[in-house]
Amino acid sequence: GDRYIFQYQMPRPGGRFLVASTWSPSTMSRAVYRIDLESGEASLVLDNASRPHLLPGGFLAFMRDQSLWVAPFDAESAQVTGPAVGYLSDVQAISLDRKGERAVYTTQDNTLDRSEIVIVDEAGRVLETLLTVPGEFQNTAALSPDGRRLAYVYQRNQDRSLWVLDITSGLTRQVSTNGEYVYDPQWLQDGRLAYISLQEADNSEPMVVDAAPGMTPEPLLPRAGGKPLQTSDLAISPDGRHVLLSCNLSDGREPGVYLFDMGDGDSARAFYASERNEGAARFRPDGKWVVYMTNGTGREELYLRPFVADNPESAPIYPVTRLGGTDPLWSPDGRTLYYQGVGAEAGQYFAVTVTTEPELEISDRRTVFSNIDGVNGIV
């Protein structure tokens, strides 16, 4: 069908089933499904639900209608065994610590229906406010190569569209077409914008468009036969020759992070793919290294490996985090890697210094942006 997986986990290590959070662009609905790894069949576990988290004692926490719910759950069969109960309202996101014993969640004050884009230093001091709007910014944005424009995703009610802010003048304009569900914008060197579009049933793929109103988007990675990719987490190499995507391919290969040649949707080769959850790949500004996330240890962690275009899986792997990490972002000079904590540290941001010459060195982490609340993303 037209359901796409955005998060999954295995309730029992080495077990038969995955529990996946899914989204349908045709019905704009979320649901939790059980996926049988032996047969490939998917069956509904919870309707109108997302972001499942396993709890000790046989329970499953999940999000429904911006509220936290808990249901009794059998990890062996990956099935809910009783009615769900609502616990907290106005919850925007939730994460659990490694043992599943403590939860960190974010809420929204619906009386303050506005969001801001601000410039801050590492201490979290606001240096300048660039834009204030009603509604919500999504946690994906990108600065243009010349640093003069900011591409961002703006959500108001059910509309989620791609906009560009001219930082000097403060003028904004929408560049995506109406009806698209947009995320993960990335600039190309020629000034065009690439992004992931969930536009209609069976269409979840990277697109590219001129950064001006009224332009028609085109597939970034056209494929023979025109079959769309099911993708997320778009990253483009600094030289514009390669694309990294988290995707599910239709040829039976494991889902994961795959490398494509720009403009060629049939050139996929594995960067890192396994039965675990991988994504959030980001090229270092020099194009020689890639950071990415995987939860192979049972917790989201960041890893670094040299970029080898011809055979990306052959490159050695180096751990960046040991206490959890996701949503990595490089500083423009490539010396600092920022990221968000996970579990009990969700919503907190950290940074490490990365030195690659004469040999790779990664510093201990330090806390950043600690004096500012309600951070939805960094760019």
N, C-alpha and C positions, 0 to 999 in steps of 0.2 A: 504494500500500500504506500501511502505517502507519509508514513511516520519515520522520524529521524531520531537517532540516539544521540544524546548529548552528555550523558553521564551513566556509568554502569559500575557494578561491583559484584563480587562473587560472595554470596552469603556464607558458604562453607569452602575453605581453601581446598583446591583440587576437586571441587564438586562438579555436578552436572549442569548447574543452572547459573545464569547471570540475572541480576535484577537491574533493569535499565529505566532511566528517565527519558521519556520520548516527547516529541512535539509534532503536531500535524499542521502544516501551513494552510491546508484547504479548509479545515474546521477551526483553526486557531485554538486547538485544545491540547492539553498536557495529560499524560497518563503514565503510570508505572507498569511495565511489562516484565514478564518472566521469559527468558530466552533459553531454550534447551540446546546445549552445546553439542549434543549427539545428533539430534534430528534437525536442528535449525529452526524449529517451530517457536513462535512467539504467542504468548497468551496473556490476557489482561489480568493484572493483579489489583490495581487501584485506578479508578477513573478520576479525572479532574484532580490529578496529583502530580507532584514532581519532587526532585531532590531527596530520594530515599536515603535514610541512614539507619544502619543496624544498631540496636541497643542491646545491652546485656539482659539476660533473663528471658529472651524470646520476644522481642518487640521490634517494631519498625516505625521510625519517625519519618514524617514527610510533610511537604508543604501543600496546602489546599486553600484557595481563596485568600491568600496573604495571611494564613494562619498556620500554626504548628499543630499537627495531629499525630497521634500515636495509635498503632494497632497491634494486637498480638500476632506473632509471625513465627512460622516454622522454617528455620534455616535449611533443613534437609530438603524439603520439597519446594522451598522458596514461594510459599503461599501464605496469605493472611488467613488467620484461623478464627477471627472474631470481629465484632464491630469496632470501628475506629472512634476515638474520642478526641475532641478538640481541646487544646491546652492554652495556647497564646494567640492573640489576634494582632493584626497590624505588623506581622513579621515579614521582612523582606528577604532574608537569607539566614541560613543556619549552618553551622559546622560543629562537629564533635571532636573531642580529643581522641587520642589514639586508642584508649580503652573504651571509648563510647560512654564514659561516665559523666562528662560535663559537656555542656553545650554553650556555644557563643552564637548569639543571633543579633540581627540588626532590625530596627523598627523605623517606621516613617511617621512623622508628625503630619497628618493630612491637613492640618490647619496652615502649614507652611509649604504650600505646593509650589516650590520654586527650587531651582538648582543654579549653581555657579561654576564657572571655569575660572580658576585663580592660578597665579604664579606664586609658588612658595619656595623657601629654602629648605635645606635638609632638617632644620630644627622645627619646621612646620609653621614658620612665620609667614603670613600672607603679605607678599610684596606688591601684588597688583591684581585687581579683579578685571578679567577680560570680558565676561559675559554673564548676565543674570537673566533667566527665563523661567516662565511657569513650566511645570512638568519635570522631566527627569533626563539627565544625560546618562547614557550607557557607559560601561567601563572600558570602552575601546575608542581611541582617538589617535591621530597621527599628525605630526608637524611636517609641513612641506620641506623639501630639501633645502630651500633658501631660508627657512625659518619664518616666513612672512605670513603663512596661512596655516590654519588648523582645521583638519577634517574631523568631524565628530558625529556621533549617532545620537539623535534626539528622539525621545519618546514622549508622546502626549496622547493620553487615552490609549487606543489600540494602534495608533500610527507610530511606526518606528522608521525614521528616514535619515538619510545622509545629508549633512550640511557642511558648509565651508565658512569659516570665520576669517576675514581679513584682519589680522591683528593690529595693523596700523590705523585703519579707518574705523574698525569696529563693525563694519557691514557684514551681514550674513546672507547666505543664499542656499536654497535646497538644490541638490544636484541629482538625487535619486528620483526615479519615477514613482508616482503615486501607486500604492498597492504593494510595493516591495517591503519586505521585512529584512532590514539591513543590519550588518554588524562587521566588525574587524576591518576598518578602512586602512589602506596602505597607499602611499604615494609612489608613483613611478618617476624615474628621472626626467621624463618628458613632460611632467606636470599633470598627467592623467591620474585618476584615482581608481584603484582596485578595491574590491570589497566582496564579502559573501552576501549573496542574495537568496532569501527564501521567498520566492515570488508566487508560486502556485504549486499544485500537486506534482510530485516527482521532479522538483526543481530546487536543488540546493547546491549552488555552484558559485565559483568566483567569477565576478564580472569586472569590466573596466569601462570607465566613462570619462569624457572630458569634464574638468571641474568647472562647469558652467551650466546654468539652468537650461532645460529643454533638450539636452543632448541624449541620444539613444545609447544605452549601455549595450556592450557586446560581451560574449564569453571571453574570459581571460585565457582559458585552456580548452579550446574547442576539441571535441573528440569525434572520431569516425562514427558515423551514424547519428551523431547529435545527442547521444545519451548523456544526461547530466551527471555530474559527480555529486556525491553526498559528502559535504566537506564542512570544516570549521577551522579556526586558528590559522589564518592566512599570514604568510611571511614571504617577503620578496628579497632576494639577494641585493646588496648595494649596487652591483653592476647591472642589475635588471635582467640577468640571463636565466635565473633559476627561481622556482617557487616551491616553498614547503607548505604542506597542507596536512591537517589531521583529516583522514577520510576513510570511508568504507568503499572499497572497490568492488566491482561486480564480477571479478574473475576468481573469487574464492580465496584470495590472499587475506591474511590477518588484517584487521583494522589497525591503524596506527598513523605515524607520521611518514609521509611519502614525499619524495623529491621529483619535481617535474621540470622539464625544459620550458622556458617561457613560450607560450603560444601553442604548446603541444600537450593536449590532455591524454594522449596515449603513451607518454614517455615515463610513466610512474615507476620509480624504483624505491625500495624501502630505505628509509633513513633509520627508523626504529619502529618495529611493529611486533606486537605480541598479544596475548589474550588479556593483558592488563590495559589500563587506560593511559594513553599517551597524548600529548598535545602541547600547546603553548610554545612552539618552537620560535626562536628569534635569532636572526643573524647578528653577529657582532658587526659594528660599523665598518671594520676592515674586511668583512666577508670571509675571514679565515676560520671562524669558529661559530658554533651554533649552540645555544642553550635550549633545553627543552624540559618538559615535566613528564614523569611517569610515576605511577603508584605501585610499582612492582614490589615494594617493601611492605605494602599495606597502608602506606601514607604517601601523599603527594610530595615528591622531592624533585629538586632541580639537578640536572646533569649537564656537563659541557663536553663537547667533542669537536675535534678539527673537522672542517668542512672538506670532504673529498667528493667532488661532483660525479666522477665516473662510478665510484663504488662507495656510497655513503655509509653503508653498514660495516665497512672494513675499518673505520676510524676508531681509535681507542676512546673509552668513556671515563670521565672524571667526575666524581661527586662534587656538587657545589654546596648543597645544604644537607644537614644531618638531623635537623629538628623540624623538617617540613618546609615547603615553599611552593608557590605557584605564581602565575602572572608576571613573568620576568620582563624587565625593561633595561636596555643598555643606555648608559650615558652617551652623548655624542662622540666622545673621544674613546669609548670602549673600555675605559679603565674602571668604571663602576657598574655593578649590576644590582639593580633594585628589584625587589620582589615582595610579594605579600605572604604573610604567615598563614598557616592552616590550623585546623582544630581549634584549640583554646586560644591560639594567636591570630585567628582570622580577623581581618580588619586592621591588623598592625603591619607596618612596612619596615623592611630591613634592607641593608645594602652590604655588599662585599666588594673589596678591591681585587681586580683581576689583572695579573701581570703574565704575559705569555713569552716574553724574551728576557734572558736567554732560555728560561724554562718556565713552565706553567706554575704560578703560585696564586692561591686564593686565600684571602685574609679571613680572619674570624668576622662574623657578622656584627653589624652595629644597627641600632634602632634609628629610624629616620621618620620625619613627618609626625612626630609624637604629640605636637601641640595643636593639631588641627583635627576636628571631629568630622565624621560623616564623609570620609574620603571614599569615592566610588570607583576611582581608577587614577592612574598616573600616566603621563605621556612625556 
